[in-house]
Amino acid sequence: MKKIKLPSTTVLVLGGLGAFWLAHIANPGFNPIGIMIFLLIPILIFEMLYPDSELDKLYGPAELTINSETEDENTVTAGELVKESAES
């Protein structure tokens, strides 16, 4: 998979300030764009501090579990439809 070059924090701050400036000059619709740009900064800092390889070591890969056919048929697993018995 190809690595993506992330923007620096300076570019994000200038982009957010530019969006607020455009909201003041041209259209107030640029305010949410500036807010979204500023909300990206903590996410990118977290990605910089904890790269993917470090997170994989902390959590480990996901494991796929398959139900075996030897289990009792009366066992209910999550997400399975259950027939109600008519014992009333």
N, CA, C and O atoms as CSV, one atom per row, in Angstrom:
chain,resi,resn,atom,element,x,y,z
A,1,MET,N,N,0.839,-1.170,0.000
A,1,MET,CA,C,0.000,0.000,0.000
A,1,MET,C,C,0.889,1.239,0.000
A,1,MET,O,O,1.890,1.295,0.714
A,2,LYS,N,N,0.524,2.211,-0.788
A,2,LYS,CA,C,1.323,3.419,-0.929
A,2,LYS,C,C,1.102,4.354,0.262
A,2,LYS,O,O,-0.029,4.562,0.701
A,3,LYS,N,N,2.197,4.912,0.775
A,3,LYS,CA,C,2.112,5.862,1.889
A,3,LYS,C,C,1.599,7.208,1.383
A,3,LYS,O,O,1.940,7.640,0.282
A,4,ILE,N,N,0.785,7.855,2.191
A,4,ILE,CA,C,0.233,9.164,1.857
A,4,ILE,C,C,0.977,10.212,2.668
A,4,ILE,O,O,1.162,10.048,3.873
A,5,LYS,N,N,1.402,11.284,2.021
A,5,LYS,CA,C,2.093,12.362,2.721
A,5,LYS,C,C,1.039,13.263,3.362
A,5,LYS,O,O,0.239,13.889,2.667
A,6,LEU,N,N,1.048,13.322,4.688
A,6,LEU,CA,C,0.077,14.128,5.418
A,6,LEU,C,C,0.538,15.580,5.469
A,6,LEU,O,O,1.741,15.844,5.475
A,7,PRO,N,N,-0.398,16.525,5.507
A,7,PRO,CA,C,-0.006,17.931,5.590
A,7,PRO,C,C,0.575,18.252,6.966
A,7,PRO,O,O,0.240,17.611,7.963
A,8,SER,N,N,1.443,19.246,7.000
A,8,SER,CA,C,2.029,19.638,8.279
A,8,SER,C,C,1.010,20.440,9.094
A,8,SER,O,O,-0.004,20.904,8.571
A,9,THR,N,N,1.304,20.586,10.369
A,9,THR,CA,C,0.401,21.327,11.255
A,9,THR,C,C,0.317,22.798,10.832
A,9,THR,O,O,-0.739,23.419,10.953
A,10,THR,N,N,1.414,23.347,10.342
A,10,THR,CA,C,1.414,24.747,9.893
A,10,THR,C,C,0.454,24.956,8.726
A,10,THR,O,O,-0.276,25.946,8.685
A,11,VAL,N,N,0.459,24.023,7.783
A,11,VAL,CA,C,-0.446,24.126,6.634
A,11,VAL,C,C,-1.899,24.046,7.095
A,11,VAL,O,O,-2.755,24.768,6.582
A,12,LEU,N,N,-2.181,23.169,8.062
A,12,LEU,CA,C,-3.550,23.053,8.562
A,12,LEU,C,C,-3.994,24.326,9.288
A,12,LEU,O,O,-5.125,24.779,9.112
A,13,VAL,N,N,-3.115,24.895,10.093
A,13,VAL,CA,C,-3.470,26.131,10.806
A,13,VAL,C,C,-3.721,27.263,9.818
A,13,VAL,O,O,-4.696,28.001,9.957
A,14,LEU,N,N,-2.849,27.406,8.823
A,14,LEU,CA,C,-3.047,28.459,7.826
A,14,LEU,C,C,-4.308,28.215,6.999
A,14,LEU,O,O,-5.014,29.162,6.651
A,15,GLY,N,N,-4.592,26.957,6.685
A,15,GLY,CA,C,-5.814,26.636,5.949
A,15,GLY,C,C,-7.063,26.950,6.755
A,15,GLY,O,O,-8.042,27.469,6.218
A,16,GLY,N,N,-7.028,26.633,8.054
A,16,GLY,CA,C,-8.167,26.954,8.915
A,16,GLY,C,C,-8.378,28.449,9.055
A,16,GLY,O,O,-9.508,28.934,8.994
A,17,LEU,N,N,-7.280,29.183,9.244
A,17,LEU,CA,C,-7.393,30.646,9.330
A,17,LEU,C,C,-7.877,31.237,8.009
A,17,LEU,O,O,-8.659,32.187,7.996
A,18,GLY,N,N,-7.403,30.662,6.891
A,18,GLY,CA,C,-7.873,31.128,5.582
A,18,GLY,C,C,-9.353,30.870,5.397
A,18,GLY,O,O,-10.052,31.688,4.798
A,19,ALA,N,N,-9.845,29.746,5.902
A,19,ALA,CA,C,-11.279,29.462,5.799
A,19,ALA,C,C,-12.091,30.450,6.625
A,19,ALA,O,O,-13.141,30.909,6.175
A,20,PHE,N,N,-11.620,30.788,7.834
A,20,PHE,CA,C,-12.329,31.785,8.647
A,20,PHE,C,C,-12.288,33.159,7.993
A,20,PHE,O,O,-13.255,33.917,8.075
A,21,TRP,N,N,-11.170,33.485,7.342
A,21,TRP,CA,C,-11.064,34.761,6.643
A,21,TRP,C,C,-12.060,34.810,5.474
A,21,TRP,O,O,-12.734,35.818,5.264
A,22,LEU,N,N,-12.142,33.709,4.721
A,22,LEU,CA,C,-13.121,33.657,3.629
A,22,LEU,C,C,-14.553,33.718,4.147
A,22,LEU,O,O,-15.425,34.276,3.482
A,23,ALA,N,N,-14.807,33.152,5.322
A,23,ALA,CA,C,-16.146,33.218,5.908
A,23,ALA,C,C,-16.498,34.657,6.252
A,23,ALA,O,O,-17.649,35.073,6.117
A,24,HIS,N,N,-15.510,35.410,6.692
A,24,HIS,CA,C,-15.760,36.808,7.041
A,24,HIS,C,C,-15.968,37.655,5.785
A,24,HIS,O,O,-16.828,38.536,5.764
A,25,ILE,N,N,-15.183,37.391,4.744
A,25,ILE,CA,C,-15.217,38.195,3.526
A,25,ILE,C,C,-16.364,37.777,2.605
A,25,ILE,O,O,-17.163,38.617,2.192
A,26,ALA,N,N,-16.451,36.481,2.282
A,26,ALA,CA,C,-17.331,36.040,1.198
A,26,ALA,C,C,-18.610,35.361,1.681
A,26,ALA,O,O,-19.710,35.829,1.388
A,27,ASN,N,N,-18.471,34.259,2.420
A,27,ASN,CA,C,-19.638,33.444,2.718
A,27,ASN,C,C,-19.450,32.773,4.076
A,27,ASN,O,O,-18.404,32.172,4.323
A,28,PRO,N,N,-20.447,32.866,4.964
A,28,PRO,CA,C,-20.319,32.227,6.285
A,28,PRO,C,C,-20.251,30.706,6.231
A,28,PRO,O,O,-19.970,30.071,7.248
A,29,GLY,N,N,-20.498,30.111,5.078
A,29,GLY,CA,C,-20.408,28.664,4.938
A,29,GLY,C,C,-19.001,28.123,5.106
A,29,GLY,O,O,-18.823,26.916,5.265
A,30,PHE,N,N,-17.994,28.991,5.074
A,30,PHE,CA,C,-16.617,28.547,5.268
A,30,PHE,C,C,-16.279,28.322,6.743
A,30,PHE,O,O,-15.242,27.728,7.038
A,31,ASN,N,N,-17.112,28.771,7.671
A,31,ASN,CA,C,-16.851,28.545,9.099
A,31,ASN,C,C,-16.761,27.060,9.450
A,31,ASN,O,O,-15.803,26.659,10.112
A,32,PRO,N,N,-17.727,26.222,9.029
A,32,PRO,CA,C,-17.594,24.785,9.362
A,32,PRO,C,C,-16.353,24.143,8.740
A,32,PRO,O,O,-15.789,23.208,9.310
A,33,ILE,N,N,-15.921,24.639,7.570
A,33,ILE,CA,C,-14.719,24.101,6.948
A,33,ILE,C,C,-13.500,24.414,7.817
A,33,ILE,O,O,-12.641,23.555,8.019
A,34,GLY,N,N,-13.427,25.632,8.325
A,34,GLY,CA,C,-12.324,25.990,9.219
A,34,GLY,C,C,-12.324,25.165,10.491
A,34,GLY,O,O,-11.266,24.757,10.970
A,35,ILE,N,N,-13.510,24.916,11.043
A,35,ILE,CA,C,-13.608,24.101,12.258
A,35,ILE,C,C,-13.156,22.677,11.978
A,35,ILE,O,O,-12.429,22.086,12.777
A,36,MET,N,N,-13.583,22.120,10.842
A,36,MET,CA,C,-13.164,20.752,10.502
A,36,MET,C,C,-11.653,20.648,10.293
A,36,MET,O,O,-11.040,19.647,10.666
A,37,ILE,N,N,-11.056,21.676,9.701
A,37,ILE,CA,C,-9.607,21.665,9.509
A,37,ILE,C,C,-8.904,21.698,10.865
A,37,ILE,O,O,-7.929,20.975,11.070
A,38,PHE,N,N,-9.389,22.532,11.799
A,38,PHE,CA,C,-8.755,22.592,13.115
A,38,PHE,C,C,-8.959,21.305,13.908
A,38,PHE,O,O,-8.108,20.942,14.720
A,39,LEU,N,N,-10.081,20.604,13.685
A,39,LEU,CA,C,-10.313,19.347,14.386
A,39,LEU,C,C,-9.434,18.213,13.844
A,39,LEU,O,O,-9.288,17.186,14.507
A,40,LEU,N,N,-8.858,18.378,12.673
A,40,LEU,CA,C,-7.950,17.368,12.124
A,40,LEU,C,C,-6.582,17.386,12.814
A,40,LEU,O,O,-5.881,16.374,12.810
A,41,ILE,N,N,-6.198,18.508,13.398
A,41,ILE,CA,C,-4.854,18.658,13.962
A,41,ILE,C,C,-4.581,17.626,15.066
A,41,ILE,O,O,-3.534,16.981,15.018
A,42,PRO,N,N,-5.471,17.433,16.065
A,42,PRO,CA,C,-5.160,16.423,17.095
A,42,PRO,C,C,-5.082,15.008,16.530
A,42,PRO,O,O,-4.296,14.194,17.014
A,43,ILE,N,N,-5.891,14.705,15.507
A,43,ILE,CA,C,-5.859,13.378,14.905
A,43,ILE,C,C,-4.510,13.133,14.242
A,43,ILE,O,O,-3.935,12.056,14.394
A,44,LEU,N,N,-3.999,14.119,13.507
A,44,LEU,CA,C,-2.718,13.950,12.839
A,44,LEU,C,C,-1.565,13.886,13.831
A,44,LEU,O,O,-0.584,13.180,13.596
A,45,ILE,N,N,-1.675,14.622,14.944
A,45,ILE,CA,C,-0.633,14.544,15.974
A,45,ILE,C,C,-0.630,13.154,16.608
A,45,ILE,O,O,0.436,12.601,16.876
A,46,PHE,N,N,-1.805,12.588,16.848
A,46,PHE,CA,C,-1.898,11.231,17.398
A,46,PHE,C,C,-1.291,10.221,16.432
A,46,PHE,O,O,-0.569,9.317,16.852
A,47,GLU,N,N,-1.577,10.370,15.141
A,47,GLU,CA,C,-1.010,9.465,14.132
A,47,GLU,C,C,0.510,9.584,14.092
A,47,GLU,O,O,1.204,8.592,13.867
A,48,MET,N,N,1.028,10.785,14.308
A,48,MET,CA,C,2.476,10.985,14.284
A,48,MET,C,C,3.132,10.337,15.518
A,48,MET,O,O,4.205,9.744,15.411
A,49,LEU,N,N,2.486,10.454,16.684
A,49,LEU,CA,C,3.058,9.917,17.917
A,49,LEU,C,C,2.954,8.400,18.003
A,49,LEU,O,O,3.855,7.747,18.530
A,50,TYR,N,N,1.859,7.830,17.488
A,50,TYR,CA,C,1.630,6.387,17.556
A,50,TYR,C,C,1.423,5.842,16.144
A,50,TYR,O,O,0.287,5.767,15.675
A,51,PRO,N,N,2.498,5.462,15.465
A,51,PRO,CA,C,2.348,4.907,14.115
A,51,PRO,C,C,1.618,3.562,14.131
A,51,PRO,O,O,1.447,2.960,15.191
A,52,ASP,N,N,1.192,3.095,12.965
A,52,ASP,CA,C,0.407,1.866,12.864
A,52,ASP,C,C,1.119,0.652,13.446
A,52,ASP,O,O,0.482,-0.187,14.082
A,53,SER,N,N,2.415,0.544,13.240
A,53,SER,CA,C,3.134,-0.632,13.735
A,53,SER,C,C,3.088,-0.697,15.264
A,53,SER,O,O,3.017,-1.782,15.842
A,54,GLU,N,N,3.130,0.459,15.909
A,54,GLU,CA,C,3.069,0.489,17.371
A,54,GLU,C,C,1.683,0.096,17.862
A,54,GLU,O,O,1.559,-0.613,18.861
A,55,LEU,N,N,0.636,0.549,17.170
A,55,LEU,CA,C,-0.724,0.200,17.567
A,55,LEU,C,C,-0.990,-1.287,17.348
A,55,LEU,O,O,-1.704,-1.907,18.137
A,56,ASP,N,N,-0.427,-1.868,16.289
A,56,ASP,CA,C,-0.598,-3.297,16.054
A,56,ASP,C,C,0.025,-4.113,17.171
A,56,ASP,O,O,-0.503,-5.162,17.541
A,57,LYS,N,N,1.146,-3.644,17.714
A,57,LYS,CA,C,1.782,-4.354,18.825
A,57,LYS,C,C,0.915,-4.278,20.080
A,57,LYS,O,O,0.859,-5.233,20.854
A,58,LEU,N,N,0.236,-3.139,20.284
A,58,LEU,CA,C,-0.598,-2.982,21.476
A,58,LEU,C,C,-1.846,-3.849,21.417
A,58,LEU,O,O,-2.192,-4.510,22.396
A,59,TYR,N,N,-2.527,-3.850,20.267
A,59,TYR,CA,C,-3.821,-4.517,20.165
A,59,TYR,C,C,-3.729,-5.896,19.532
A,59,TYR,O,O,-4.520,-6.774,19.876
A,60,GLY,N,N,-2.802,-6.113,18.632
A,60,GLY,CA,C,-2.682,-7.399,17.961
A,60,GLY,C,C,-3.696,-7.526,16.841
A,60,GLY,O,O,-4.668,-6.773,16.792
A,61,PRO,N,N,-3.478,-8.471,15.944
A,61,PRO,CA,C,-4.406,-8.633,14.819
A,61,PRO,C,C,-5.720,-9.264,15.268
A,61,PRO,O,O,-5.765,-9.978,16.270
A,62,ALA,N,N,-6.764,-9.002,14.534
A,62,ALA,CA,C,-8.064,-9.585,14.826
A,62,ALA,C,C,-8.051,-11.062,14.442
A,62,ALA,O,O,-7.428,-11.445,13.452
A,63,GLU,N,N,-8.735,-11.882,15.221
A,63,GLU,CA,C,-8.780,-13.310,14.940
A,63,GLU,C,C,-10.194,-13.695,14.533
A,63,GLU,O,O,-11.170,-13.245,15.134
A,64,LEU,N,N,-10.292,-14.518,13.521
A,64,LEU,CA,C,-11.577,-14.992,13.037
A,64,LEU,C,C,-11.893,-16.303,13.722
A,64,LEU,O,O,-11.090,-17.235,13.681
A,65,THR,N,N,-13.051,-16.387,14.349
A,65,THR,CA,C,-13.469,-17.626,14.987
A,65,THR,C,C,-14.634,-18.197,14.202
A,65,THR,O,O,-15.557,-17.475,13.825
A,66,ILE,N,N,-14.586,-19.488,13.960
A,66,ILE,CA,C,-15.626,-20.168,13.199
A,66,ILE,C,C,-16.297,-21.171,14.126
A,66,ILE,O,O,-15.627,-21.935,14.821
A,67,ASN,N,N,-17.638,-21.162,14.130
A,67,ASN,CA,C,-18.376,-22.110,14.956
A,67,ASN,C,C,-18.203,-23.513,14.383
A,67,ASN,O,O,-18.372,-23.725,13.183
A,68,SER,N,N,-17.868,-24.459,15.238
A,68,SER,CA,C,-17.724,-25.833,14.763
A,68,SER,C,C,-19.092,-26.505,14.740
A,68,SER,O,O,-19.997,-26.110,15.475
A,69,GLU,N,N,-19.237,-27.519,13.895
A,69,GLU,CA,C,-20.510,-28.211,13.757
A,69,GLU,C,C,-20.753,-29.175,14.906
A,69,GLU,O,O,-21.853,-29.711,15.035
A,70,THR,N,N,-19.750,-29.404,15.741
A,70,THR,CA,C,-19.915,-30.346,16.845
A,70,THR,C,C,-20.591,-29.718,18.054
A,70,THR,O,O,-20.897,-30.413,19.023
A,71,GLU,N,N,-20.828,-28.409,18.008
A,71,GLU,CA,C,-21.486,-27.753,19.139
A,71,GLU,C,C,-22.940,-28.192,19.221
A,71,GLU,O,O,-23.528,-28.625,18.230
A,72,ASP,N,N,-23.504,-28.076,20.398
A,72,ASP,CA,C,-24.900,-28.429,20.599
A,72,ASP,C,C,-25.783,-27.515,19.770
A,72,ASP,O,O,-25.510,-26.319,19.674
A,73,GLU,N,N,-26.836,-28.053,19.169
A,73,GLU,CA,C,-27.721,-27.256,18.318
A,73,GLU,C,C,-28.539,-26.258,19.121
A,73,GLU,O,O,-29.065,-25.304,18.549
A,74,ASN,N,N,-28.662,-26.450,20.431
A,74,ASN,CA,C,-29.456,-25.544,21.260
A,74,ASN,C,C,-28.668,-24.314,21.686
A,74,ASN,O,O,-29.232,-23.408,22.299
A,75,THR,N,N,-27.397,-24.262,21.381
A,75,THR,CA,C,-26.574,-23.115,21.739
A,75,THR,C,C,-26.894,-21.957,20.814
A,75,THR,O,O,-26.937,-22.124,19.595
A,76,VAL,N,N,-27.117,-20.796,21.380
A,76,VAL,CA,C,-27.458,-19.609,20.600
A,76,VAL,C,C,-26.238,-18.702,20.548
A,76,VAL,O,O,-25.637,-18.394,21.578
A,77,THR,N,N,-25.877,-18.276,19.341
A,77,THR,CA,C,-24.773,-17.339,19.193
A,77,THR,C,C,-25.341,-15.949,18.924
A,77,THR,O,O,-26.515,-15.811,18.579
A,78,ALA,N,N,-24.518,-14.931,19.081
A,78,ALA,CA,C,-24.967,-13.554,18.893
A,78,ALA,C,C,-25.386,-13.335,17.447
A,78,ALA,O,O,-24.678,-13.736,16.524
A,79,GLY,N,N,-26.532,-12.702,17.249
A,79,GLY,CA,C,-27.015,-12.377,15.922
A,79,GLY,C,C,-27.798,-13.498,15.268
A,79,GLY,O,O,-28.183,-13.374,14.105
A,80,GLU,N,N,-28.043,-14.583,15.976
A,80,GLU,CA,C,-28.756,-15.720,15.400
A,80,GLU,C,C,-30.241,-15.613,15.728
A,80,GLU,O,O,-30.610,-15.248,16.845
A,81,LEU,N,N,-31.091,-15.931,14.757
A,81,LEU,CA,C,-32.527,-15.936,14.986
A,81,LEU,C,C,-32.898,-17.170,15.779
A,81,LEU,O,O,-32.373,-18.255,15.527
A,82,VAL,N,N,-33.800,-17.015,16.737
A,82,VAL,CA,C,-34.175,-18.109,17.624
A,82,VAL,C,C,-35.672,-18.375,17.467
A,82,VAL,O,O,-36.476,-17.443,17.476
A,83,LYS,N,N,-36.047,-19.662,17.322
A,83,LYS,CA,C,-37.463,-20.027,17.270
A,83,LYS,C,C,-37.961,-20.132,18.698
A,83,LYS,O,O,-37.323,-20.756,19.546
A,84,GLU,N,N,-39.115,-19.512,18.960
A,84,GLU,CA,C,-39.681,-19.586,20.291
A,84,GLU,C,C,-40.486,-20.882,20.397
A,84,GLU,O,O,-41.201,-21.257,19.467
A,85,SER,N,N,-40.364,-21.550,21.525
A,85,SER,CA,C,-41.107,-22.800,21.708
A,85,SER,C,C,-42.540,-22.486,22.127
A,85,SER,O,O,-42.792,-21.486,22.801
A,86,ALA,N,N,-43.464,-23.331,21.732
A,86,ALA,CA,C,-44.888,-23.120,22.019
A,86,ALA,C,C,-45.284,-23.941,23.235
A,86,ALA,O,O,-46.202,-24.757,23.149
A,87,GLU,N,N,-44.624,-23.749,24.346
A,87,GLU,CA,C,-44.894,-24.502,25.586
A,87,GLU,C,C,-45.721,-23.668,26.552
A,87,GLU,O,O,-45.324,-23.505,27.705
A,88,SER,N,N,-46.842,-23.142,26.125
A,88,SER,CA,C,-47.639,-22.332,27.051
A,88,SER,C,C,-48.940,-22.987,27.396
A,88,SER,O,O,-49.726,-22.433,28.165
